[in-house]
Amino acid sequence: MVQHRCPDTRWSWVEINKGALRRNTRAFKSLLEPGVRMMAVVKADAYGHGAVECAKVMHAAGADQFAVATVAEGLALREAGIEWPILILSEPPMECVQTLVEHDIMPSVYTQEFALAYGECAAAFGKVGKYHLALETGMTRIGVDWRHAVEFRRGIDFHRGLACAGTFTHFATADVPGDWTFALQYRRFTEAVSAMREASIDCGLVHCDNTPATILYPETHLDMCRVGVGLYGMQPAESTRPRISLEPVMSVRARVTRVVYPAVGTGVSYGQTYSVGRQNTQIATIPVGYADGLSRSLSDKMDVLVHGTRCKQVGHICMDQCMFAVNVDPRRAVRPMDEVSYGDLVTVMGADGEERITAEELADIRETINYEVTCNFGARLEKVYV
Ligand SMILES: *Cc1c(COP(=O)(O)O)cnc(C)c1O
């Protein structure tokens, strides 16, 4: 019997399996040739899994560097005592250059104005501001146009306060094997890097691979891979599933806070979209709602696991709570459920016995991707590391 640690203050929590995180990190590390570095992407609080705790586990399992999306995310890691290299995956506002310099957090760079302001600030502190140059190769999101890389670097390289620690781009279609856009982006990227090298420009660590590219295209690993979603045990696409085995890291659990046997016809929740259809139906409540990342669009469409069995979630999901139905009618053709009691363990995402609800299952119902599902659960629920 698995023991479930539960927070004292609320009967719902995110459970993070550190062993699975460690094994996933090692699995990615083993895809890389010796000397190729791994940058673990811990943006959005490690896709909802808790950036500080995850970074420590990942580092112990082979991650060399860390990537975040915002200055605040970088600061949170530094304030927790994490001293490994940290890269922000876009160029932050110029107003924060001093924070970056003081805390040794590397920005991505793609405007001359930002680069020079950052260099000035670093020089004023007697430091050198390390940065990674972002190149636009076809994602149409951020970066210096790949055709202008040499020109851009010439426009900033005179500054003694700047040092290029890396050059990168990001793929739009790495999850589609043999994709034409992927090949085009990779060619543009490597051409830009070659042009800079021919001009004797130091590119630092050259990197372009996200999770799917790391799995599907070993020839594009270059100096470093930026691995995100896969470390958390999620497949970025069906195409990568046969290539690497990963274990989900996040589960979402709750305990039943109330159970009733309403009369037939009794409505449940706002708008009363569900009403009890037969006798001997239990309606149980758990303290997980859409403010906890259980999207309201899942209402009346998702299942939860109780005693290793699927039960239908019923009624609109509220901000902080939701309900599910348990049919305990002994005359039902299918196996009747055991009665559910106050305090019973409920699995909203994760495994219970033989059954499992995956982030992909919830994502499909919501018409989104697994990435968004775990990010959302990370927002308010307390995290328990097991
Ligand atoms: C989010 C992100 C990654 C990681 O992507 P995954 O698909 O989660 O591996 C890598 N690089 C950049 C620039 C990103 O924004």
Ligand as a Chemical Component Dictionary entry (heavy atoms), coordinates in Angstrom:
data_LIG
# 
_chem_comp.id                   LIG 
_chem_comp.type                 NON-POLYMER 
_chem_comp.pdbx_formal_charge   0 
_chem_comp.three_letter_code    LIG 
# 
loop_
_chem_comp_atom.comp_id 
_chem_comp_atom.atom_id 
_chem_comp_atom.alt_atom_id 
_chem_comp_atom.type_symbol 
_chem_comp_atom.charge 
_chem_comp_atom.model_Cartn_x 
_chem_comp_atom.model_Cartn_y 
_chem_comp_atom.model_Cartn_z 
_chem_comp_atom.pdbx_ordinal 
LIG C1 C1 C 0 10.220 25.871 -23.665 1  
LIG C2 C2 C 0 11.440 25.868 -24.475 2  
LIG C3 C3 C 0 12.234 24.721 -24.551 3  
LIG C4 C4 C 0 11.823 23.377 -23.986 4  
LIG O1 O1 O 0 10.832 22.806 -24.811 5  
LIG P1 P1 P 0 10.315 21.296 -24.520 6  
LIG O2 O2 O 0 9.455  20.974 -25.678 7  
LIG O3 O3 O 0 9.549  21.371 -23.238 8  
LIG O4 O4 O 0 11.516 20.461 -24.399 9  
LIG C5 C5 C 0 13.448 24.821 -25.215 10 
LIG N1 N1 N 0 13.828 25.990 -25.777 11 
LIG C6 C6 C 0 13.084 27.104 -25.741 12 
LIG C7 C7 C 0 13.571 28.343 -26.386 13 
LIG C8 C8 C 0 11.848 27.082 -25.107 14 
LIG O5 O5 O 0 11.100 28.179 -25.091 15 
# 
loop_
_chem_comp_bond.comp_id 
_chem_comp_bond.atom_id_1 
_chem_comp_bond.atom_id_2 
_chem_comp_bond.value_order 
_chem_comp_bond.pdbx_ordinal 
LIG C1 C2 SING 1  
LIG C2 C3 SING 2  
LIG C2 C8 DOUB 3  
LIG C3 C4 SING 4  
LIG C3 C5 DOUB 5  
LIG C4 O1 SING 6  
LIG O1 P1 SING 7  
LIG P1 O2 DOUB 8  
LIG P1 O3 SING 9  
LIG P1 O4 SING 10 
LIG C5 N1 SING 11 
LIG N1 C6 DOUB 12 
LIG C6 C7 SING 13 
LIG C6 C8 SING 14 
LIG C8 O5 SING 15 
# 
